[in-house]
Amino acid sequence: MLIHAPTPRFYITSPALTAKQLGPIVRSHWAIENSLHWVMDMVFRDDECRIRTEHAPANFTTLKPMAHNLIRKAPGKDSLRLRRKVAAWDDDFLASIIAR
């Protein structure tokens, strides 16, 4: 059985905050961060990405969130993953979400 011991964490803030005040702020930040990473992994399969050479990783790190925002704002109730696939297959749909 693996037991995790508490790990001290240090944060630099402008206002002087107690641990009780800072806790919800930090948890809120990580909730947003984790949900974004989950979406990027589910929609773009980030964990399976094999792009590793030259400037490609940096380029795709910039392009994927932009594509995510375009797909997210596309009309309809389809999943983000399905909208991404439709944008790849249907040039008219792709043009419509880029032109928005």
mmCIF file of the C-alpha atoms, coordinates in Angstrom:
data_MODEL
# 
_entry.id   MODEL 
# 
loop_
_atom_site.group_PDB 
_atom_site.id 
_atom_site.type_symbol 
_atom_site.label_atom_id 
_atom_site.label_alt_id 
_atom_site.label_comp_id 
_atom_site.label_asym_id 
_atom_site.label_entity_id 
_atom_site.label_seq_id 
_atom_site.pdbx_PDB_ins_code 
_atom_site.Cartn_x 
_atom_site.Cartn_y 
_atom_site.Cartn_z 
_atom_site.occupancy 
_atom_site.B_iso_or_equiv 
_atom_site.pdbx_formal_charge 
_atom_site.auth_seq_id 
_atom_site.auth_comp_id 
_atom_site.auth_asym_id 
_atom_site.auth_atom_id 
_atom_site.pdbx_PDB_model_num 
ATOM 1   C CA . MET A 1 1   ? 0.000   0.000  0.000   1.00 0.00 ? 1   MET A CA 1 
ATOM 2   C CA . LEU A 1 2   ? 1.354   3.402  -0.993  1.00 0.00 ? 2   LEU A CA 1 
ATOM 3   C CA . ILE A 1 3   ? 0.868   6.167  1.552   1.00 0.00 ? 3   ILE A CA 1 
ATOM 4   C CA . HIS A 1 4   ? 1.421   9.768  0.532   1.00 0.00 ? 4   HIS A CA 1 
ATOM 5   C CA . ALA A 1 5   ? 2.763   12.105 3.182   1.00 0.00 ? 5   ALA A CA 1 
ATOM 6   C CA . PRO A 1 6   ? 1.696   15.752 3.040   1.00 0.00 ? 6   PRO A CA 1 
ATOM 7   C CA . THR A 1 7   ? 4.110   17.850 1.034   1.00 0.00 ? 7   THR A CA 1 
ATOM 8   C CA . PRO A 1 8   ? 4.678   21.463 2.050   1.00 0.00 ? 8   PRO A CA 1 
ATOM 9   C CA . ARG A 1 9   ? 3.944   23.942 -0.725  1.00 0.00 ? 9   ARG A CA 1 
ATOM 10  C CA . PHE A 1 10  ? 5.011   27.559 -0.863  1.00 0.00 ? 10  PHE A CA 1 
ATOM 11  C CA . TYR A 1 11  ? 3.206   30.344 -2.731  1.00 0.00 ? 11  TYR A CA 1 
ATOM 12  C CA . ILE A 1 12  ? 4.250   33.933 -3.313  1.00 0.00 ? 12  ILE A CA 1 
ATOM 13  C CA . THR A 1 13  ? 1.389   36.432 -3.161  1.00 0.00 ? 13  THR A CA 1 
ATOM 14  C CA . SER A 1 14  ? 1.106   40.193 -3.002  1.00 0.00 ? 14  SER A CA 1 
ATOM 15  C CA . PRO A 1 15  ? -1.377  40.306 -0.120  1.00 0.00 ? 15  PRO A CA 1 
ATOM 16  C CA . ALA A 1 16  ? -0.538  38.545 3.135   1.00 0.00 ? 16  ALA A CA 1 
ATOM 17  C CA . LEU A 1 17  ? -2.982  35.626 3.283   1.00 0.00 ? 17  LEU A CA 1 
ATOM 18  C CA . THR A 1 18  ? -3.516  32.866 5.792   1.00 0.00 ? 18  THR A CA 1 
ATOM 19  C CA . ALA A 1 19  ? -3.519  29.228 4.690   1.00 0.00 ? 19  ALA A CA 1 
ATOM 20  C CA . LYS A 1 20  ? -7.298  29.187 5.175   1.00 0.00 ? 20  LYS A CA 1 
ATOM 21  C CA . GLN A 1 21  ? -7.701  32.162 2.791   1.00 0.00 ? 21  GLN A CA 1 
ATOM 22  C CA . LEU A 1 22  ? -5.180  30.902 0.237   1.00 0.00 ? 22  LEU A CA 1 
ATOM 23  C CA . GLY A 1 23  ? -6.470  27.302 0.088   1.00 0.00 ? 23  GLY A CA 1 
ATOM 24  C CA . PRO A 1 24  ? -9.667  28.001 -1.906  1.00 0.00 ? 24  PRO A CA 1 
ATOM 25  C CA . ILE A 1 25  ? -7.773  30.279 -4.307  1.00 0.00 ? 25  ILE A CA 1 
ATOM 26  C CA . VAL A 1 26  ? -5.168  27.605 -5.047  1.00 0.00 ? 26  VAL A CA 1 
ATOM 27  C CA . ARG A 1 27  ? -7.774  24.829 -5.386  1.00 0.00 ? 27  ARG A CA 1 
ATOM 28  C CA . SER A 1 28  ? -9.827  27.008 -7.732  1.00 0.00 ? 28  SER A CA 1 
ATOM 29  C CA . HIS A 1 29  ? -6.770  27.633 -9.915  1.00 0.00 ? 29  HIS A CA 1 
ATOM 30  C CA . TRP A 1 30  ? -5.944  23.925 -10.117 1.00 0.00 ? 30  TRP A CA 1 
ATOM 31  C CA . ALA A 1 31  ? -9.571  22.988 -10.836 1.00 0.00 ? 31  ALA A CA 1 
ATOM 32  C CA . ILE A 1 32  ? -9.511  25.255 -13.898 1.00 0.00 ? 32  ILE A CA 1 
ATOM 33  C CA . GLU A 1 33  ? -6.052  24.044 -14.908 1.00 0.00 ? 33  GLU A CA 1 
ATOM 34  C CA . ASN A 1 34  ? -6.969  20.364 -14.540 1.00 0.00 ? 34  ASN A CA 1 
ATOM 35  C CA . SER A 1 35  ? -10.252 20.720 -16.431 1.00 0.00 ? 35  SER A CA 1 
ATOM 36  C CA . LEU A 1 36  ? -8.469  22.401 -19.351 1.00 0.00 ? 36  LEU A CA 1 
ATOM 37  C CA . HIS A 1 37  ? -5.853  19.634 -19.484 1.00 0.00 ? 37  HIS A CA 1 
ATOM 38  C CA . TRP A 1 38  ? -8.609  17.009 -19.357 1.00 0.00 ? 38  TRP A CA 1 
ATOM 39  C CA . VAL A 1 39  ? -10.432 18.647 -22.271 1.00 0.00 ? 39  VAL A CA 1 
ATOM 40  C CA . MET A 1 40  ? -7.244  18.981 -24.311 1.00 0.00 ? 40  MET A CA 1 
ATOM 41  C CA . ASP A 1 41  ? -6.438  15.315 -23.686 1.00 0.00 ? 41  ASP A CA 1 
ATOM 42  C CA . MET A 1 42  ? -9.936  14.090 -24.532 1.00 0.00 ? 42  MET A CA 1 
ATOM 43  C CA . VAL A 1 43  ? -10.473 16.313 -27.598 1.00 0.00 ? 43  VAL A CA 1 
ATOM 44  C CA . PHE A 1 44  ? -6.941  16.464 -29.019 1.00 0.00 ? 44  PHE A CA 1 
ATOM 45  C CA . ARG A 1 45  ? -5.470  13.296 -27.446 1.00 0.00 ? 45  ARG A CA 1 
ATOM 46  C CA . ASP A 1 46  ? -2.573  15.310 -25.997 1.00 0.00 ? 46  ASP A CA 1 
ATOM 47  C CA . ASP A 1 47  ? -1.186  12.397 -23.974 1.00 0.00 ? 47  ASP A CA 1 
ATOM 48  C CA . GLU A 1 48  ? -0.820  10.331 -27.155 1.00 0.00 ? 48  GLU A CA 1 
ATOM 49  C CA . CYS A 1 49  ? 0.779   13.109 -29.191 1.00 0.00 ? 49  CYS A CA 1 
ATOM 50  C CA . ARG A 1 50  ? 4.075   12.050 -30.793 1.00 0.00 ? 50  ARG A CA 1 
ATOM 51  C CA . ILE A 1 51  ? 5.098   15.518 -32.011 1.00 0.00 ? 51  ILE A CA 1 
ATOM 52  C CA . ARG A 1 52  ? 8.576   15.962 -30.563 1.00 0.00 ? 52  ARG A CA 1 
ATOM 53  C CA . THR A 1 53  ? 10.997  17.434 -33.094 1.00 0.00 ? 53  THR A CA 1 
ATOM 54  C CA . GLU A 1 54  ? 12.226  20.944 -33.826 1.00 0.00 ? 54  GLU A CA 1 
ATOM 55  C CA . HIS A 1 55  ? 9.583   23.685 -33.465 1.00 0.00 ? 55  HIS A CA 1 
ATOM 56  C CA . ALA A 1 56  ? 6.558   21.415 -33.875 1.00 0.00 ? 56  ALA A CA 1 
ATOM 57  C CA . PRO A 1 57  ? 5.815   20.964 -30.128 1.00 0.00 ? 57  PRO A CA 1 
ATOM 58  C CA . ALA A 1 58  ? 5.792   24.733 -29.528 1.00 0.00 ? 58  ALA A CA 1 
ATOM 59  C CA . ASN A 1 59  ? 3.715   25.346 -32.653 1.00 0.00 ? 59  ASN A CA 1 
ATOM 60  C CA . PHE A 1 60  ? 1.089   22.777 -31.683 1.00 0.00 ? 60  PHE A CA 1 
ATOM 61  C CA . THR A 1 61  ? 1.041   24.028 -28.082 1.00 0.00 ? 61  THR A CA 1 
ATOM 62  C CA . THR A 1 62  ? 0.024   27.407 -29.520 1.00 0.00 ? 62  THR A CA 1 
ATOM 63  C CA . LEU A 1 63  ? -2.411  26.111 -32.150 1.00 0.00 ? 63  LEU A CA 1 
ATOM 64  C CA . LYS A 1 64  ? -4.364  23.564 -30.083 1.00 0.00 ? 64  LYS A CA 1 
ATOM 65  C CA . PRO A 1 65  ? -5.889  26.068 -27.607 1.00 0.00 ? 65  PRO A CA 1 
ATOM 66  C CA . MET A 1 66  ? -6.806  28.331 -30.530 1.00 0.00 ? 66  MET A CA 1 
ATOM 67  C CA . ALA A 1 67  ? -8.502  25.414 -32.284 1.00 0.00 ? 67  ALA A CA 1 
ATOM 68  C CA . HIS A 1 68  ? -10.198 24.445 -29.011 1.00 0.00 ? 68  HIS A CA 1 
ATOM 69  C CA . ASN A 1 69  ? -11.680 27.937 -28.669 1.00 0.00 ? 69  ASN A CA 1 
ATOM 70  C CA . LEU A 1 70  ? -12.943 27.939 -32.272 1.00 0.00 ? 70  LEU A CA 1 
ATOM 71  C CA . ILE A 1 71  ? -14.503 24.498 -31.881 1.00 0.00 ? 71  ILE A CA 1 
ATOM 72  C CA . ARG A 1 72  ? -16.013 25.384 -28.492 1.00 0.00 ? 72  ARG A CA 1 
ATOM 73  C CA . LYS A 1 73  ? -17.733 28.463 -29.949 1.00 0.00 ? 73  LYS A CA 1 
ATOM 74  C CA . ALA A 1 74  ? -19.137 26.587 -32.958 1.00 0.00 ? 74  ALA A CA 1 
ATOM 75  C CA . PRO A 1 75  ? -22.930 26.333 -32.879 1.00 0.00 ? 75  PRO A CA 1 
ATOM 76  C CA . GLY A 1 76  ? -24.575 23.031 -32.072 1.00 0.00 ? 76  GLY A CA 1 
ATOM 77  C CA . LYS A 1 77  ? -24.815 20.543 -29.265 1.00 0.00 ? 77  LYS A CA 1 
ATOM 78  C CA . ASP A 1 78  ? -22.323 17.999 -30.583 1.00 0.00 ? 78  ASP A CA 1 
ATOM 79  C CA . SER A 1 79  ? -19.370 17.086 -28.391 1.00 0.00 ? 79  SER A CA 1 
ATOM 80  C CA . LEU A 1 80  ? -16.115 18.980 -28.852 1.00 0.00 ? 80  LEU A CA 1 
ATOM 81  C CA . ARG A 1 81  ? -14.483 15.811 -30.088 1.00 0.00 ? 81  ARG A CA 1 
ATOM 82  C CA . LEU A 1 82  ? -17.157 15.313 -32.759 1.00 0.00 ? 82  LEU A CA 1 
ATOM 83  C CA . ARG A 1 83  ? -16.994 18.977 -33.807 1.00 0.00 ? 83  ARG A CA 1 
ATOM 84  C CA . ARG A 1 84  ? -13.213 18.641 -34.199 1.00 0.00 ? 84  ARG A CA 1 
ATOM 85  C CA . LYS A 1 85  ? -13.701 15.618 -36.440 1.00 0.00 ? 85  LYS A CA 1 
ATOM 86  C CA . VAL A 1 86  ? -16.416 17.348 -38.481 1.00 0.00 ? 86  VAL A CA 1 
ATOM 87  C CA . ALA A 1 87  ? -14.108 20.355 -38.942 1.00 0.00 ? 87  ALA A CA 1 
ATOM 88  C CA . ALA A 1 88  ? -11.442 17.979 -40.271 1.00 0.00 ? 88  ALA A CA 1 
ATOM 89  C CA . TRP A 1 89  ? -13.873 16.314 -42.697 1.00 0.00 ? 89  TRP A CA 1 
ATOM 90  C CA . ASP A 1 90  ? -16.108 19.200 -43.788 1.00 0.00 ? 90  ASP A CA 1 
ATOM 91  C CA . ASP A 1 91  ? -14.371 22.205 -45.351 1.00 0.00 ? 91  ASP A CA 1 
ATOM 92  C CA . ASP A 1 92  ? -17.557 24.308 -45.203 1.00 0.00 ? 92  ASP A CA 1 
ATOM 93  C CA . PHE A 1 93  ? -17.947 23.703 -41.462 1.00 0.00 ? 93  PHE A CA 1 
ATOM 94  C CA . LEU A 1 94  ? -14.258 24.483 -40.936 1.00 0.00 ? 94  LEU A CA 1 
ATOM 95  C CA . ALA A 1 95  ? -14.576 27.741 -42.893 1.00 0.00 ? 95  ALA A CA 1 
ATOM 96  C CA . SER A 1 96  ? -17.690 28.692 -40.903 1.00 0.00 ? 96  SER A CA 1 
ATOM 97  C CA . ILE A 1 97  ? -16.005 28.286 -37.511 1.00 0.00 ? 97  ILE A CA 1 
ATOM 98  C CA . ILE A 1 98  ? -12.873 30.118 -38.628 1.00 0.00 ? 98  ILE A CA 1 
ATOM 99  C CA . ALA A 1 99  ? -14.927 33.008 -40.054 1.00 0.00 ? 99  ALA A CA 1 
ATOM 100 C CA . ARG A 1 100 ? -16.880 33.536 -36.806 1.00 0.00 ? 100 ARG A CA 1 
# 
